[in-house]
Amino acid sequence: MEHKKIGLKEKLAYASVNFGNIPIMTVINGYLLIFYTNICGLDPAACATLFLIARILDGLMDPLVGYAIDHLPNTRFGRFRPSLIVGTVLCSLNFLLLWFGPMLATSGKLVIAYISYLLIGFNFPIMDVSLNSLLPVMTTDDKERNTLSSIKGVIYAIGALAFGVAAPLILGNISNRQGYVRLILISTTIIFIFSIIGTLGVKERVKPQTGKRYGIKELFKFLGQKPVYITFLTILFFTIGNNIVSTINTFFFTYIMGSLKLLSIVTLVTCVTLIFGTVLVGRLAAKHGKKKMFLIGLAILSFSSIIRFIDVRSVPLLILSSLIAGIGSGFVAPLIYGIQADNTDYIELKMNQRAEGAIASLSSFISQFATGIGGAIPGYLLTFAKFDSTASVQSEGVNTVIILCALVIPTIINLIGVVIFGKGYPITKEELEKQNELLTLRRSKDF
């Protein structure tokens, strides 16, 4: 069963459950800061502190959530599907509170923002860790894993396209209260329906080894394995850079480019090549290895930002950069999950333990911690530059900060990630082939 080919119906279900996961962090990353400042009247620095504190706490919580999920009983529905359904329900309710709580409150807006944002830091890992744990237990076949990784990447591209194009059009402008209401209700509906339907349609085939449950001490040993912590650091830097851009983009297109709707066009352009890159990278990774193609993707992303330094307000350069960035993102996004599945197998080979939840918790930690850092940096810098949410035109200092966050800081952070992964990640194509052979031999003996 571990090597059974996955049918079209199950692949569509896997696509559905991944699509349902997209709106939570996509909408939070792109619109929560400007929603809190321009709709709820909160100070950018206060929001930045909230994002930072919450994500530090999440960093402590996520490995424990992964540990708990790995130790759930193996039911006839599997280990991860029941917790994924529970996480979906909790996240859907929490997502509504995160936005409507501060907006509707007549006082204590910041307190409500703290409570709801801290809660999402607990509830989202239940959903996200369970989702990211599915790929390693659906199949052990490397080609099928590459296919599932590509499906995940394509769906994330489609999701980014859908929300990137639709959100600015739904809002109209960054101070449209009713636009935010529509956006949040639509997003919550997608989270709930797509996640539940998708969860019910996938299967868990790779069963945990009897008597091989790990303890808390071993959990931290997993995180100390070189492939795991190098991947962790690389994706952390990459995701922080991405979240800085996501957080500042609404400000950039409103105050620098003069049109929030232009963001829809740029997102559409990016996603055209992103889908192409995502479809292409599976074949390239099979031929050249995940490590090499992941590094090429990061390098392409860095180049796409660098060419915009020529003229940050040039629309043609912005479009060209977006086309190039789409290819880079199409390489990087799906490979992240395939690399994490390989890391799970690495731990099984070296430590004779299955730890899908522990490895997946890194993904959730990165997503949440990077959201905090990525939201905090623009928030603090905007306050330092004296951002005025009531002004239609900002000062030169504010505009400089916006450009710094949109281009300079993310480029530097991304290049650091390239160096870390290129120098440190040990699982090359050849090493992965040896790893798979050894695991197949061990599993056949155990069987």
PyMOL commands that set and color helices and strands:
alter all, ss='L'
color gray80, all
select helices_A, chain A and resi 8-38+44-70+80-104+109-132+134-138+142-171+177-201+216-223+226-256+262-288+290-310+315-351+356-384+396-424+429-446
alter helices_A, ss='H'
color red, helices_A
deselect
rebuild
show_as cartoon
